[in-house]
Amino acid sequence: MISVAIDGPSGAGKSSMARRLAADLGYTYVDTGAMYRAIGLYARRAGADTKDAGAVGALLPQIKLDIRLEDGAQHILLNGEDVTEAVRAEDIGMAASDVSAHPAVRAFLLDTQRNLAASRDVLMDGRDIGTVVLPDATVKIYLTASADARARRRLAELLEKGKQTDYETVLADIEQRDYQDTHRAVAPLRQAEDAILVDTSDIGIEESFALLKKTILAHI
């Protein structure tokens, strides 16, 4: 089985690029971030403090998380409910960052992620795929861009969706996510020693896609 691991900070375009690359290459796309978002969503709905490891851990036995793969795309089912769209809400992103710092949550999801990679060719993105989840991945990529570039892209995306915000707010959120992801005690965000660095700060979407595809094909 071929496995491609793409790690990187929030707003680097991992999910959109990984989804498109998987479809182009014929691999199954596994959005691990959506899994953490589903747990964050459940915790928020339950009124739990997502930063409280004990409170979130106590909810895990109540959670049944399933993955439905349709034409290579991943749908997240939370206790039977398709929450694929619900987990993309902006506030759920921060909740996901909170719960992903808890060891119990990471252990809860690790087996599911590894089993998917063992049964099919996958392209998986997240924060610790190349370092923890798939340390023996066929290809490892660390996809990044400057905080400024990521904030401007995210702002344009939000405004296009009709959500009113400003650059300073989006940048502050990205910088907070970066700090949390790189400073958490368990599996912090970092570039794996054997990962290929791809920085898209100064190139557009199509150039980024072409560069990533070329990089993957050159290493499988």
Secondary structure, DSSP 4 states (H G I P E B T S, - for coil): --EEEEE--TTSSHHHHHHHHHHHHTPEEEEHHHHHHHHHHHHHHTT--TT-HHHHHHHGGG--EEEEEETTEEEEEETTEE-TTGGGSHHHHHHHHHHTTSHHHHHHHHHHHHHHHHHS-EEEEESSIIIII-TT-SEEEEEE--HHHHHHHHHHHHHHTT----HHHHHHHHHHHHHHHHH-SSS-----TTPEEEE-TTS-HHHHHHHHHHHHHTT-
